[in-house]
Amino acid sequence: MKKLVVALREQDAPLLAELVKHFECVSINRMFEAAEANPVEEPTIPWRTGKIWWPQVHGAIDGILDMDDLAGVLVWNSAQPLSRAMCLAAQKRKRPAIDLDSHGCLSTYLHGHFESDPAADHVITSPEMCAFLDSYGYRGRLYAAGRPQYDSWGPIDRSLMRRSLGLPLDLPIVLRTSTWTHSMSAWSRMEECFIYPEQSFIAAMLAIQKTRPVVVVYSARLERGVNTKKLSESLAQVGMTNGYVTNDTDLVDLIGAADVVVSPKSSAAAEAVLIGRPAIIADFRPQLDSWAWEGKGIVPVRKPEEMAPRIMECLLDETTQARLTKEREKGKDWFFGPRPALKGVTERIVQICSS
């Protein structure tokens, strides 16, 4: 068997189980071990996280360049430093570099082209992401074959999920999700993306809670180092009642328990569409590629004064709820492609690596 070098996520395990029938799949971690055994001088990288990435990048490049019987490389999100290096090394060997599900859902050029343009020459993803990449001039091959990691996702019983999480059964729940950022994104309108929408969300929920009891659940990304206790205390200090903060509960479970999901422009909004919950994107940047996601079961909030009315409409207005239910049927196919996708994606990878 030829060797396929992979750098995937835990949720890609079913795909990996299919690929081992066709390739000797080599985890990128094996190359890290070789790099650690033969350390090299670290170059000057104009990025404060360079010390984290350099050993991995070095090991990936050397391992791929020296590998016998290389079929290709398969990564998730080939814009990141490690996966970008893997793709470039494969291309140096004239072997295919495949990006699986580039960037997740609802991407944008939040971090500039260096961090957003795939380095792979093949991208297997959803119709939405194919259209997005094509609109920005991506020159590789695009395949709208779907997202295998979502094959098992579907409607969730709200009451059962609330019981399992210990959340109130008789009150509406508004879920506030977060997304990631890093030092290279400092130029990309952080106030309009994160700070102002967050301030507006808190103000909106304080106003709503004065008129009716509503539970607010914050899902804080664990890798961002959020102190859930301090965040809970801060919310209580500004007067927010019925608030829960978590960084260790699966997002799919929280979406299933919610009545409305309020998200930055991130995968959480599209995942709410798949699970069957009203989703709001709260982001005040002027350019959000809205053509790629509006009318697909997601409500835009682009100004502070829109926040409370849109949340209340999603909670109470039957016309809005019916419209979003209808839109979600289109959104599921657009954001996630054919389902189940596992068989088709596996066949596509085998075909690409055999050419």
C-alpha positions as CSV (number, residue, x, y, z in Angstrom):
1,M,0.0,0.0,0.0
2,K,1.1,3.5,-0.7
3,K,1.3,6.0,2.2
4,L,-1.2,8.7,2.9
5,V,0.0,11.3,5.5
6,V,-2.9,12.5,7.5
7,A,-3.6,15.4,9.9
8,L,-7.2,15.1,10.8
9,R,-9.5,15.7,13.8
10,E,-11.1,13.3,16.2
11,Q,-14.4,13.5,14.5
12,D,-12.8,12.3,11.3
13,A,-12.2,8.8,12.8
14,P,-14.9,7.1,10.6
15,L,-13.3,8.4,7.5
16,L,-9.9,7.2,8.6
17,A,-11.3,3.8,9.2
18,E,-12.4,3.7,5.5
19,L,-9.1,5.1,4.2
20,V,-6.9,2.4,5.9
21,K,-8.6,-0.1,3.5
22,H,-6.8,1.7,0.7
23,F,-3.7,3.3,2.1
24,E,-1.1,3.0,4.9
25,C,-2.2,6.0,6.8
26,V,0.7,7.8,8.5
27,S,-0.2,10.1,11.4
28,I,1.7,13.4,11.3
29,N,2.6,12.7,15.0
30,R,5.1,10.1,13.9
31,M,7.0,12.8,12.1
32,F,7.0,15.0,15.2
33,E,8.8,12.3,17.1
34,A,11.5,12.2,14.4
35,A,11.8,16.0,14.5
36,E,12.2,16.1,18.3
37,A,15.0,13.5,18.0
38,N,16.9,15.7,15.6
39,P,16.3,19.3,16.7
40,V,17.3,22.2,14.4
41,E,17.9,25.9,15.1
42,E,14.6,27.7,15.2
43,P,14.3,30.5,12.6
44,T,13.0,33.9,13.3
45,I,9.2,33.8,12.6
46,P,7.3,37.0,12.8
47,W,4.5,35.5,14.9
48,R,4.5,35.0,18.6
49,T,3.2,31.4,18.3
50,G,6.2,30.4,16.1
51,K,7.8,28.5,19.0
52,I,4.8,26.2,19.0
53,W,4.6,25.6,15.3
54,W,8.2,25.4,14.1
55,P,9.1,21.8,15.4
56,Q,5.9,20.5,13.9
57,V,6.4,22.2,10.6
58,H,10.0,21.1,10.4
59,G,9.1,17.5,11.1
60,A,6.3,17.5,8.6
61,I,8.4,18.8,5.7
62,D,11.3,16.5,6.3
63,G,9.1,13.5,6.8
64,I,7.1,14.0,3.6
65,L,10.1,14.8,1.5
66,D,11.9,11.7,2.6
67,M,8.9,9.3,2.5
68,D,8.9,6.3,0.1
69,D,5.6,5.4,-1.7
70,L,3.9,8.6,-0.9
71,A,0.3,8.7,-2.2
72,G,-0.5,12.2,-0.9
73,V,-1.4,14.2,2.2
74,L,-4.8,14.7,3.7
75,V,-5.4,17.6,6.2
76,W,-8.1,19.6,7.8
77,N,-7.8,23.4,7.1
78,S,-4.7,23.8,4.9
79,A,-4.4,27.5,5.8
80,Q,-2.9,26.7,9.2
81,P,1.0,26.5,9.4
82,L,1.4,22.8,10.0
83,S,-1.1,21.6,7.3
84,R,0.1,24.3,4.9
85,A,3.7,22.9,5.3
86,M,2.4,19.4,4.7
87,C,0.6,20.5,1.5
88,L,3.6,22.4,0.1
89,A,5.9,19.4,0.8
90,A,3.5,17.0,-1.0
91,Q,3.4,19.4,-4.0
92,K,7.2,19.5,-4.0
93,R,7.0,15.7,-4.4
94,K,4.3,16.2,-7.1
95,R,1.8,14.3,-5.0
96,P,-1.8,15.6,-4.3
97,A,-2.5,17.7,-1.2
98,I,-6.1,17.3,-0.1
99,D,-7.9,19.7,2.3
100,L,-10.9,18.0,3.9
101,D,-13.7,20.4,4.9
102,S,-11.6,23.5,4.7
103,H,-12.4,26.0,7.5
104,G,-15.7,24.4,8.6
105,C,-18.8,26.4,7.8
106,L,-19.5,30.1,7.3
107,S,-15.9,31.1,6.6
108,T,-14.8,34.7,5.9
109,Y,-11.5,36.4,5.3
110,L,-11.3,37.3,9.0
111,H,-7.6,36.6,9.2
112,G,-6.4,37.8,5.8
113,H,-5.4,35.7,2.9
114,F,-2.3,34.1,4.5
115,E,-4.6,32.5,7.1
116,S,-7.6,31.8,4.8
117,D,-6.4,30.6,1.4
118,P,-6.0,26.8,1.3
119,A,-2.6,25.6,0.4
120,A,-4.0,22.3,-0.8
121,D,-4.6,21.7,-4.6
122,H,-7.8,19.7,-3.9
123,V,-10.5,20.8,-1.4
124,I,-13.4,18.4,-0.5
125,T,-16.1,20.3,1.3
126,S,-19.7,21.6,1.1
127,P,-21.4,23.6,-1.7
128,E,-21.2,26.7,0.5
129,M,-17.5,26.5,1.0
130,C,-16.9,25.6,-2.7
131,A,-18.8,28.7,-3.7
132,F,-17.0,30.8,-1.1
133,L,-13.5,29.7,-2.3
134,D,-14.4,30.0,-5.9
135,S,-15.6,33.6,-5.4
136,Y,-12.2,34.5,-4.0
137,G,-10.2,33.0,-6.8
138,Y,-9.1,29.7,-5.4
139,R,-7.2,27.9,-8.2
140,G,-7.3,24.3,-7.1
141,R,-9.9,21.6,-7.6
142,L,-13.2,21.9,-5.6
143,Y,-15.4,18.9,-4.8
144,A,-18.8,19.5,-3.2
145,A,-18.9,16.0,-1.8
146,G,-20.1,16.8,1.7
147,R,-18.8,16.7,5.3
148,P,-18.6,13.1,6.7
149,Q,-18.3,14.3,10.3
150,Y,-21.9,15.5,10.2
151,D,-23.4,12.3,8.8
152,S,-24.8,11.3,12.2
153,W,-26.1,14.8,13.1
154,G,-29.8,15.5,13.0
155,P,-32.8,16.7,15.1
156,I,-32.4,16.6,18.9
157,D,-35.1,16.3,21.4
158,R,-34.9,19.6,23.3
159,S,-36.4,18.4,26.6
160,L,-34.3,15.3,26.8
161,M,-31.1,17.2,26.2
162,R,-32.0,19.8,28.8
163,R,-32.6,17.0,31.3
164,S,-29.2,15.4,30.5
165,L,-27.5,18.8,31.0
166,G,-29.4,19.9,34.1
167,L,-30.9,22.9,32.4
168,P,-34.3,24.4,33.1
169,L,-37.1,22.6,31.2
170,D,-39.8,25.4,31.4
171,L,-37.8,28.5,30.3
172,P,-36.6,29.6,26.9
173,I,-32.8,29.3,26.5
174,V,-30.6,31.6,24.4
175,L,-27.2,30.0,23.6
176,R,-24.3,32.4,23.0
177,T,-21.4,30.7,21.3
178,S,-17.8,31.9,20.6
179,T,-15.2,31.4,18.0
180,W,-11.4,31.5,17.8
181,T,-8.9,34.2,17.0
182,H,-5.2,34.8,17.4
183,S,-2.4,37.3,17.1
184,M,-2.4,37.4,13.3
185,S,-5.9,38.7,13.2
186,A,-5.3,41.9,15.1
187,W,-6.0,44.0,11.9
188,S,-9.3,42.5,11.0
189,R,-11.8,44.7,12.7
190,M,-11.9,42.9,16.0
191,E,-14.2,45.4,17.6
192,E,-16.9,44.9,15.0
193,C,-16.4,41.1,15.0
194,F,-16.3,40.4,18.7
195,I,-16.4,43.3,21.2
196,Y,-19.3,45.4,20.0
197,P,-21.6,42.4,19.3
198,E,-20.8,41.0,22.7
199,Q,-21.7,44.3,24.4
200,S,-24.9,44.5,22.4
201,F,-25.8,40.9,23.2
202,I,-25.4,41.5,27.0
203,A,-27.5,44.7,26.7
204,A,-30.2,43.0,24.8
205,M,-30.5,40.1,27.2
206,L,-30.6,42.4,30.2
207,A,-33.5,44.2,28.5
208,I,-35.3,41.0,27.6
209,Q,-34.9,39.6,31.1
210,K,-36.7,42.6,32.5
211,T,-39.8,41.6,30.6
212,R,-39.7,37.8,30.8
213,P,-37.5,35.1,32.3
214,V,-35.0,33.8,29.8
215,V,-32.0,31.5,30.4
216,V,-28.7,32.5,28.9
217,V,-26.0,29.9,28.3
218,Y,-22.5,30.9,27.3
219,S,-20.3,28.4,25.5
220,A,-16.7,29.6,25.9
221,R,-14.0,27.9,23.9
222,L,-11.8,26.0,26.2
223,E,-8.6,26.6,24.2
224,R,-9.1,30.4,24.6
225,G,-8.4,30.1,28.4
226,V,-11.7,31.5,29.5
227,N,-12.2,31.5,33.3
228,T,-15.8,30.3,33.5
229,K,-16.1,31.3,37.2
230,K,-15.0,34.9,36.5
231,L,-17.2,35.2,33.5
232,S,-20.2,34.0,35.5
233,E,-19.4,36.5,38.2
234,S,-19.0,39.3,35.7
235,L,-22.4,38.5,34.1
236,A,-24.0,38.5,37.6
237,Q,-22.4,41.9,38.4
238,V,-24.0,43.5,35.4
239,G,-27.4,42.1,36.4
240,M,-27.8,39.1,34.2
241,T,-29.9,36.4,35.9
242,N,-30.4,32.8,34.9
243,G,-26.9,32.6,33.4
244,Y,-24.8,29.5,32.8
245,V,-21.2,29.4,31.5
246,T,-19.5,26.3,30.3
247,N,-16.4,25.4,28.4
248,D,-16.5,21.6,28.7
249,T,-20.0,20.8,27.3
250,D,-20.2,19.6,23.7
251,L,-21.6,22.3,21.5
252,V,-23.9,20.0,19.7
253,D,-25.6,19.2,23.1
254,L,-25.9,22.9,23.9
255,I,-27.4,23.7,20.5
256,G,-29.9,20.9,21.0
257,A,-31.0,22.3,24.4
258,A,-31.4,25.9,23.1
259,D,-34.3,27.7,21.6
260,V,-32.1,30.3,19.8
261,V,-28.4,30.2,19.0
262,V,-26.5,33.6,18.8
263,S,-23.1,33.2,17.2
264,P,-20.3,35.1,15.6
265,K,-19.9,34.2,11.9
266,S,-18.8,30.6,12.6
267,S,-19.7,27.0,12.2
268,A,-22.1,27.1,15.2
269,A,-24.7,29.0,13.2
270,A,-24.7,26.4,10.4
271,E,-24.7,23.5,12.9
272,A,-27.8,25.1,14.5
273,V,-29.5,24.9,11.0
274,L,-28.7,21.2,10.8
275,I,-30.0,20.5,14.3
276,G,-33.1,22.5,13.7
277,R,-32.7,25.6,15.8
278,P,-33.1,29.3,14.9
279,A,-29.6,30.9,14.4
280,I,-28.5,34.5,14.6
281,I,-25.1,35.7,13.3
282,A,-24.1,38.8,15.4
283,D,-21.3,40.5,13.5
284,F,-20.9,44.2,12.7
285,R,-18.2,44.1,10.1
286,P,-19.3,45.6,6.8
287,Q,-18.2,42.7,4.6
288,L,-19.6,39.3,5.6
289,D,-20.2,37.5,2.3
290,S,-23.9,37.5,3.2
291,W,-24.8,36.1,-0.2
292,A,-23.3,32.8,1.0
293,W,-25.5,32.3,4.0
294,E,-28.6,34.6,4.3
295,G,-31.8,33.0,3.5
296,K,-30.5,29.6,4.7
297,G,-32.1,29.6,8.2
298,I,-29.8,32.2,9.7
299,V,-30.8,35.7,10.8
300,P,-28.3,38.5,10.5
301,V,-27.7,41.1,13.2
302,R,-25.6,43.9,11.9
303,K,-26.3,46.8,14.3
304,P,-26.7,46.9,18.1
305,E,-30.3,48.0,18.0
306,E,-31.2,44.9,16.0
307,M,-30.1,42.4,18.6
308,A,-33.0,42.3,21.0
309,P,-35.8,42.4,18.4
310,R,-34.2,39.6,16.3
311,I,-33.8,37.4,19.4
312,M,-37.4,38.0,20.5
313,E,-38.7,37.3,17.0
314,C,-36.9,33.9,17.0
315,L,-38.3,33.1,20.4
316,L,-41.9,34.3,20.0
317,D,-42.9,35.2,16.4
318,E,-44.6,32.3,14.6
319,T,-44.1,33.9,11.2
320,T,-40.4,34.2,11.7
321,Q,-40.2,30.7,13.1
322,A,-42.1,29.2,10.1
323,R,-39.8,31.1,7.7
324,L,-36.6,29.9,9.3
325,T,-38.0,26.3,9.4
326,K,-38.5,26.4,5.6
327,E,-35.1,28.1,5.0
328,R,-33.3,25.4,7.0
329,E,-34.2,22.8,4.5
330,K,-32.2,24.6,1.9
331,G,-29.5,25.5,4.4
332,K,-28.8,21.8,5.3
333,D,-27.9,20.9,1.8
334,W,-26.0,24.2,1.2
335,F,-23.8,24.1,4.4
336,F,-23.2,20.3,4.5
337,G,-23.7,18.9,1.1
338,P,-24.8,15.3,0.4
339,R,-25.5,13.2,3.5
340,P,-24.3,10.6,4.2
341,A,-21.1,11.8,2.8
342,L,-18.6,9.2,4.0
343,K,-18.7,6.8,1.0
344,G,-18.5,9.6,-1.6
345,V,-15.6,11.4,0.1
346,T,-13.6,8.2,0.6
347,E,-14.0,7.4,-3.1
348,R,-13.0,10.9,-4.1
349,I,-9.8,10.7,-2.0
350,V,-8.9,7.3,-3.5
351,Q,-9.5,8.7,-7.0
352,I,-7.4,11.8,-6.4
353,C,-4.4,9.8,-5.0
354,S,-4.6,7.3,-7.7
355,S,-4.3,9.8,-10.6
